[in-house]
Amino acid sequence: MRHLMSPLDFTVEELNNLFDLANDIEFNLDKYKNACTGKILATCFYEPSTRTRLSFESAMLQMGGNVIGFSDAGSSSASKGESVADTIRMISCYAHICAMRHHKEGAPMVASGKSSIPVINAGDGGHQHPTQTLTDLLTIRSLKGRLNNFTVGLCGDLKFGRTVHSLIHALERYTGMKFIFISPEELKVPDYITDSLKSKNIPYEEVIRLDDVIPQLDFLYMTRVQKERFFNEEDYVRLKDFYVLDKEKMKNAKADMLVLHPLPRVNEIAVDVDDDPRATYFKQVQYGVYVRMALILTLLKTVRRDEEC
């Protein structure tokens, strides 16, 4: 039995197989409409989510499966003091696979150690968001035809952005990558990220102005400044509108540059960008359903009958 805690849990070859399956689902959806009949997905979301939770639920329902779970900690026994370890033991007797989001880093990892069903990390604090990374990689591969030889711009909250951290780690494994980190000083990418890039001799730059580097980029990954990660309201207010990608800035970008965003957006991408053919953030949402369908199928196949509750 396997779990997914990090995008690095899958080899590059396994990711290629996963993306091939996701693309097959995209173009042959009817073939998979009964693939999970009789199976149950538990969505254990201790932290608010719209896209990730609904994407998992849509993925399972479109394959004929069922969904149980909770959408915030207040509606679970966590409000009574139940531990994550005890919760997953209980969930293992109700469901065949679990997607867990938690505000504490490492909580899904703790759950995976006590679970008798596959656990998918659906986001843990500011640490990882592997299924968003799988979505990002599938989007890039599907629209660009490859996952190597890119100049990648990541803009906004690079300090707390778990989607950014997961994506960088995943792209490190592909050849010909260059990263340009665009952020205010207070939201710079953590040192452990840049230390990892240095150790692998992967080139990167850290800049403050998006305008200075946008002509170089093959794709631009925008992120919102996350209010929920700030301890100080004043810092959030000061930084929340630091970057705004608009139609004027897009004039300086390559004709085939892709704009990605994990969503939700606040003000960091103006609505006048939405009609630009390079804006792919809503396509990402659809790819997210396909890749989660592929992931659920892949992980369910790793479970032996004698491991089920």
JOPEQUI-V485318 format. One record per backbone hydrogen bond with DSSP energy under -0.5 kcal/mol. CO is the residue of the C=O (numbers start at 1). NH is the residue of the N-H. If there is no record, write none. Layout:
BEGIN
CO:NH, CO:NH
END
This chain:
BEGIN
4:121, 6:9, 7:10, 11:15, 12:16, 13:17, 14:18, 15:19, 16:20, 17:21, 18:22, 19:23, 20:24, 21:25, 22:26, 23:27, 24:28, 28:31, 29:32, 30:33, 32:35, 34:37, 36:39, 39:66, 40:96, 40:97, 41:43, 41:68, 42:44, 42:99, 43:45, 43:70, 44:46, 44:101, 46:73, 50:54, 51:55, 52:56, 53:57, 54:58, 55:59, 56:60, 57:61, 58:62, 59:63, 60:63, 60:65, 61:64, 63:36, 64:38, 66:41, 68:43, 70:45, 72:75, 73:76, 73:79, 76:79, 77:80, 77:82, 78:81, 83:87, 84:88, 85:89, 86:90, 87:91, 88:92, 90:93, 91:94, 91:95, 92:309, 96:118, 97:42, 98:100, 98:120, 99:44, 100:122, 101:46, 102:125, 104:107, 106:110, 107:111, 108:112, 109:113, 110:114, 111:114, 111:115, 118:98, 119:4, 119:121, 120:100, 120:122, 121:131, 123:102, 124:127, 124:128, 128:124, 129:132, 129:133, 130:134, 131:135, 132:136, 133:137, 134:138, 135:139, 136:140, 137:141, 138:142, 139:143, 140:144, 140:145, 141:145, 150:152, 150:178, 151:218, 151:219, 152:180, 153:221, 154:182, 155:223, 156:158, 157:161, 158:190, 160:162, 161:165, 162:129, 162:166, 163:167, 164:168, 165:169, 166:170, 167:171, 168:172, 170:173, 171:174, 174:177, 175:149, 178:152, 179:205, 180:154, 180:182, 181:183, 181:207, 182:156, 184:187, 185:188, 187:158, 190:193, 190:194, 191:195, 192:196, 193:197, 194:198, 195:199, 196:200, 197:202, 198:201, 201:203, 203:179, 205:181, 207:183, 208:210, 210:213, 210:214, 213:216, 213:217, 214:217, 214:254, 218:258, 219:153, 220:222, 220:260, 221:155, 222:262, 224:226, 225:227, 226:229, 227:230, 231:233, 232:236, 233:237, 234:238, 235:239, 236:240, 239:242, 244:246, 245:270, 246:250, 247:251, 248:251, 249:252, 250:253, 254:257, 258:220, 258:260, 259:280, 260:222, 268:245, 270:273, 271:274, 273:276, 276:279, 278:259, 278:280, 280:284, 281:285, 282:286, 283:287, 284:288, 285:289, 286:289, 286:290, 287:291, 288:292, 289:293, 290:294, 291:295, 292:296, 293:297, 294:298, 295:299, 296:300, 297:301, 299:302, 300:303, 304:307, 304:308, 305:308
END
